[in-house]
């Protein structure tokens, strides 16, 4: 009996050591709302936040070296369907190593420009019908949110973050390349990003993005600017100005953004919303937006709930 108890204790100690060296975290959120999109008369149930399920794992290899993986699938809560009909892990699927040198990850992942700069300025973080990011900080086909078959390097120290990502897109004439650097110190954040998307022809779309924000406590103000060339060598540019104001247990969000092709304004968008936090994990929200360059149905709105886990 004593020998059996001793064996169980030894096995338990080994199991505890193994679990301390590696970990897997399950997280994500579900977002559902009633919405009317700009340019449409239809009112329907939607998912403005990109509901997702994440699995993130890390193993301690010793000497400060860790092995990491991250996989993410997207789904629509109204029917449980995959967001992508062809790619189950369409959010991300990466594996890599990290240590004092930073981190290196391989697979399908965010570009450096998107995660470090393009997605940081919009008060709505690119979510809901009020999204301003895709008007003011990104240039449609000139920029890419994720790249498959890519390698990405990240390093952060003393408030400075740097990232470089390179993709292998097969038939493209040039590999997509993206780099970004940002600086954060207390309430101040600033960043710059460059991206060359690759192209099937000799021309390559190129984009630059600048962003800055400052949290005054009573309000966080943010501004951004993007500029570059598309594959037809035309000038593409945009800007975004926004604010987030804490009010009565939630955030009042407001912003305007514009995008242009040469001297022609393509989108002129203004958004306002209120997001109330029922807890650290649950929020309810309502947003209203308007794009003055849309021919008909210039207004859009949504009201919904998001639950994180």
C-alpha positions in Angstrom: 0.0 0.0 0.0 2.8 2.4 1.0 4.7 1.5 -2.2 1.6 2.2 -4.3 1.1 5.6 -2.6 4.8 6.4 -3.2 4.5 5.5 -6.9 1.4 7.7 -7.3 3.1 10.6 -5.5 6.2 10.3 -7.9 4.0 10.1 -11.0 2.0 13.2 -9.7 5.3 15.1 -9.3 6.4 14.3 -12.8 2.9 15.2 -14.2 3.1 18.5 -12.3 6.5 19.3 -13.7 5.3 18.6 -17.2 2.3 20.7 -16.9 4.3 23.6 -15.5 6.6 23.5 -18.6 3.8 23.6 -21.2 0.4 25.2 -21.4 -2.6 25.5 -23.7 -5.1 28.4 -23.5 -8.5 28.4 -25.1 -10.1 31.8 -25.7 -12.1 33.9 -28.2 -15.5 35.7 -28.3 -18.9 35.6 -29.8 -20.5 38.7 -31.3 -24.0 39.0 -32.5 -26.1 42.1 -33.5 -29.0 43.4 -35.5 -27.6 45.7 -38.2 -28.1 47.6 -41.4 -25.0 48.1 -43.5 -24.1 51.2 -45.5 -25.4 50.8 -49.0 -28.1 48.4 -48.1 -31.7 48.6 -47.1 -31.6 45.1 -45.5 -31.8 44.7 -41.7 -30.4 41.4 -40.5 -28.6 39.6 -37.7 -24.9 40.0 -38.2 -21.4 39.5 -36.6 -19.5 42.7 -36.7 -16.6 41.6 -34.6 -15.5 38.5 -36.3 -16.5 35.8 -33.7 -13.6 33.4 -33.2 -12.2 30.4 -31.3 -8.5 30.4 -30.4 -6.1 27.8 -29.2 -2.7 29.1 -28.0 0.1 26.9 -26.6 3.6 27.3 -25.3 6.3 24.9 -24.1 9.3 25.8 -22.0 12.4 24.2 -23.8 14.8 25.5 -21.2 17.4 28.3 -21.4 14.8 30.9 -22.0 13.6 29.2 -25.3 10.0 28.4 -25.8 8.1 26.6 -28.6 4.7 28.2 -29.4 1.7 27.6 -31.6 -1.5 29.6 -32.3 -4.6 28.5 -34.3 -7.8 30.5 -34.8 -11.0 29.7 -36.6 -13.8 32.2 -37.4 -17.6 31.5 -37.2 -20.9 33.2 -37.5 -23.0 32.8 -34.2 -26.3 33.1 -36.0 -25.9 29.7 -37.6 -22.6 28.3 -36.5 -21.2 28.3 -40.0 -17.5 28.8 -40.7 -16.6 32.3 -41.9 -14.5 30.8 -44.7 -15.9 27.9 -46.7 -12.4 26.6 -47.6 -10.0 27.4 -44.7 -11.0 26.2 -41.2 -8.1 28.0 -39.4 -8.7 31.1 -41.5 -7.9 33.4 -38.6 -4.3 32.2 -38.0 -2.3 29.0 -37.9 1.3 29.5 -36.7 4.1 27.6 -35.0 7.4 29.1 -33.9 10.1 29.8 -31.3 10.6 32.7 -28.8 13.3 33.8 -26.4 15.6 36.7 -25.6 16.0 37.2 -29.4 12.3 37.9 -29.8 10.0 35.5 -31.7 9.9 33.8 -35.1 6.6 32.3 -36.3 5.7 30.4 -39.5 2.3 29.9 -41.2 -0.8 32.0 -41.8 -0.6 35.2 -39.8 -1.2 38.9 -39.6 1.2 41.2 -41.5 3.5 43.3 -39.4 1.9 46.5 -40.8 -1.6 45.5 -39.9 -1.1 44.3 -36.3 1.4 47.0 -35.2 0.0 50.1 -36.9 -3.0 49.8 -39.2 -5.3 48.2 -36.6 -4.2 50.6 -33.7 -5.7 53.9 -34.6 -9.4 53.2 -35.2 -11.5 53.7 -31.9 -13.7 50.9 -33.2 -10.7 48.6 -33.8 -12.0 47.7 -37.3 -15.2 46.2 -35.8 -18.9 46.9 -36.3 -20.5 48.9 -39.1 -18.7 51.9 -37.6 -15.3 50.6 -38.7 -13.0 53.4 -39.8 -9.8 51.4 -40.2 -10.5 50.2 -43.6 -11.2 53.7 -44.9 -8.5 55.7 -43.2 -5.6 53.3 -42.5 -5.8 50.6 -45.1 -6.1 50.8 -48.9 -8.1 47.8 -50.0 -6.1 45.6 -52.4 -3.0 47.7 -51.6 -2.8 46.2 -48.1 -3.2 42.7 -46.7 -4.5 41.7 -43.2 -3.0 38.2 -43.3 -0.6 36.3 -45.5 -0.4 32.5 -45.8 3.0 30.7 -46.0 4.7 33.5 -44.3 7.6 34.0 -41.8 7.4 36.7 -39.2 9.9 38.1 -36.7 9.0 40.2 -33.7 11.1 42.0 -31.1 10.2 44.3 -28.3 12.3 46.2 -25.7 12.0 49.5 -23.8 8.6 50.3 -25.3 9.8 49.8 -28.9 8.2 47.0 -30.9 9.5 45.9 -34.3 8.1 43.3 -36.7 9.0 42.0 -40.2 6.9 39.6 -42.2 7.6 38.0 -45.5 5.2 35.7 -47.4 5.5 33.2 -50.2 2.4 33.7 -52.4 3.4 31.3 -55.2 2.1 32.9 -58.5 2.8 36.4 -57.3 5.7 38.1 -59.1 7.1 39.4 -55.8 6.8 38.1 -52.3 4.6 40.2 -50.0 6.8 42.1 -47.5 5.7 44.1 -44.5 7.6 45.8 -41.7 6.5 48.0 -38.8 7.9 49.8 -35.7 6.0 51.3 -32.9 6.8 53.1 -29.6 4.7 53.1 -26.4 5.4 55.0 -23.2 2.6 55.5 -20.7 -0.3 57.3 -22.5 1.7 57.8 -25.7 1.8 55.5 -28.7 3.2 56.1 -32.2 3.9 53.8 -35.1 5.0 53.5 -38.7 4.5 50.7 -41.2 5.4 49.8 -44.8 3.9 47.1 -46.9 4.5 45.8 -50.5 1.8 43.4 -51.3 3.3 41.6 -54.2 1.6 41.4 -57.6 0.8 39.1 -60.5 2.2 41.8 -62.9 5.5 43.6 -62.7 3.9 46.5 -60.7 3.7 46.1 -56.9 1.2 47.9 -54.7 3.0 49.8 -51.9 1.6 51.3 -48.8 2.8 53.4 -45.8 0.9 54.1 -42.6 1.6 56.5 -39.7 -0.4 56.5 -36.5 -0.3 58.2 -33.1 -2.5 58.2 -30.0 -2.5 59.8 -26.5 -4.6 58.9 -23.6 -5.4 62.1 -21.6 -7.5 60.1 -19.1 -10.7 61.9 -19.8 -10.3 61.0 -23.5 -8.0 59.0 -25.8 -7.3 60.8 -29.0 -5.9 59.0 -32.1 -4.9 60.0 -35.7 -3.5 58.2 -38.6 -2.5 58.7 -42.2 -1.8 56.3 -45.1 -0.2 56.9 -48.5 1.1 54.8 -51.4 0.7 53.5 -54.9 -1.5 50.9 -56.4 -0.5 48.5 -59.2 -1.6 51.1 -61.8 0.8 53.5 -60.2 -2.0 55.8 -59.0 -1.8 57.6 -55.7 -3.9 56.1 -52.9 -4.1 57.9 -49.5 -6.4 58.3 -46.5 -6.6 59.6 -43.0 -8.4 58.9 -39.8 -9.1 61.0 -36.6 -10.9 59.5 -33.6 -11.6 59.6 -29.9 -12.6 57.2 -27.1 -14.2 58.8 -24.0 -15.0 56.8 -20.9 -18.6 57.5 -19.9 -20.7 55.9 -17.2 -19.1 52.4 -17.3 -18.6 52.3 -21.0 -16.8 54.0 -23.9 -18.2 56.7 -26.2 -16.5 56.4 -29.5 -16.4 58.9 -32.4 -14.3 59.3 -35.5 -14.1 60.4 -39.1 -12.0 58.9 -42.0 -11.5 59.5 -45.7 -9.8 57.6 -48.6 -8.8 59.0 -52.0 -7.6 57.7 -55.3 -5.5 60.4 -56.9 -7.7 63.4 -56.3 -11.0 61.5 -56.2 -12.6 60.9 -52.7 -13.7 57.3 -52.6 -15.1 57.2 -49.0 -15.9 59.9 -46.5 -17.1 58.2 -43.4 -18.2 59.4 -39.9 -19.1 57.1 -37.0 -20.3 57.3 -33.5 -21.0 54.6 -30.9 -21.4 53.7 -27.3 -20.0 50.4 -25.9 -21.1 49.5 -22.3 -19.3 46.9 -20.3 -21.5 44.7 -18.3 -18.3 42.9 -17.0 -14.7 42.5 -18.0 -15.9 39.9 -20.5 -19.3 41.2 -21.7 -20.2 44.3 -23.6 -23.3 45.7 -25.3 -23.0 48.3 -28.0 -24.8 50.5 -30.5 -23.2 52.3 -33.4 -24.3 54.7 -36.2 -22.2 55.5 -39.3 -22.6 57.5 -42.5 -20.6 57.6 -45.7 -21.3 60.7 -47.8 -19.8 59.2 -50.9 -22.3 56.3 -51.1 -24.9 56.9 -53.8 -27.8 55.5 -51.8 -28.4 54.3 -48.2 -25.6 56.4 -46.8 -26.5 55.4 -43.2 -25.7 52.2 -41.3 -26.3 51.1 -37.7 -26.0 48.1 -35.4 -26.9 47.1 -31.8 -25.4 43.9 -30.3 -23.6 42.0 -27.6 -20.1 40.5 -27.4 -19.1 37.9 -24.9 -15.4 37.0 -24.4 -14.0 33.8 -22.9 
